[in-house]
Amino acid sequence: MIDKPDTDRNGEHAGREMRLRAALRENLKRRKSQSRGRADQVGATERSDSERQDE
């Protein structure tokens, strides 16, 4: 009986690793975008607060 070489496992591992890297990259992009959005909201709130103080 001849066993299959481990090349299938290595290929599966490489594919899984590539999918995980892509998912992590997308997650990082989403988190950065959310962070920028929050920073924009804080900046807008601070500007409106300072405008109220000027009045």
C-alpha positions as CSV (number, residue, x, y, z in Angstrom):
1,M,0.0,0.0,0.0
2,I,1.4,3.4,-1.0
3,D,0.4,6.5,1.0
4,K,-0.4,9.8,-0.6
5,P,2.5,12.3,-0.4
6,D,2.0,15.2,2.0
7,T,1.9,17.6,-1.0
8,D,-1.9,17.7,-0.7
9,R,-1.7,18.8,3.0
10,N,0.9,21.4,2.1
11,G,-1.3,22.7,-0.7
12,E,-4.3,22.8,1.7
13,H,-2.2,24.6,4.3
14,A,-1.0,27.2,1.8
15,G,-4.5,27.8,0.6
16,R,-5.8,28.2,4.1
17,E,-3.0,30.5,5.0
18,M,-3.7,32.7,1.9
19,R,-7.4,32.9,2.9
20,L,-6.5,33.9,6.4
21,R,-4.1,36.6,5.3
22,A,-6.7,38.0,2.9
23,A,-9.3,38.0,5.7
24,L,-7.0,39.7,8.1
25,R,-6.1,42.3,5.5
26,E,-9.8,43.0,4.9
27,N,-10.5,43.2,8.6
28,L,-7.7,45.7,9.1
29,K,-9.0,47.9,6.3
30,R,-12.5,47.8,7.8
31,R,-11.2,48.6,11.3
32,K,-9.1,51.5,9.9
33,S,-12.1,52.8,8.1
34,Q,-14.3,52.6,11.2
35,S,-11.6,54.4,13.2
36,R,-11.4,57.2,10.6
37,G,-15.1,57.6,10.7
38,R,-15.1,57.9,14.4
39,A,-12.3,60.5,14.3
40,D,-14.3,62.5,11.7
41,Q,-17.4,62.4,14.0
42,V,-15.3,63.6,17.0
43,G,-13.8,66.4,14.9
44,A,-17.2,67.5,13.7
45,T,-18.6,67.5,17.3
46,E,-15.6,69.5,18.6
47,R,-16.1,72.0,15.8
48,S,-19.8,72.5,16.5
49,D,-19.0,72.8,20.2
50,S,-16.5,75.5,19.6
51,E,-18.9,77.4,17.3
52,R,-21.5,77.3,20.1
53,Q,-19.0,78.8,22.5
54,D,-18.1,81.6,20.1
55,E,-21.8,82.8,20.1
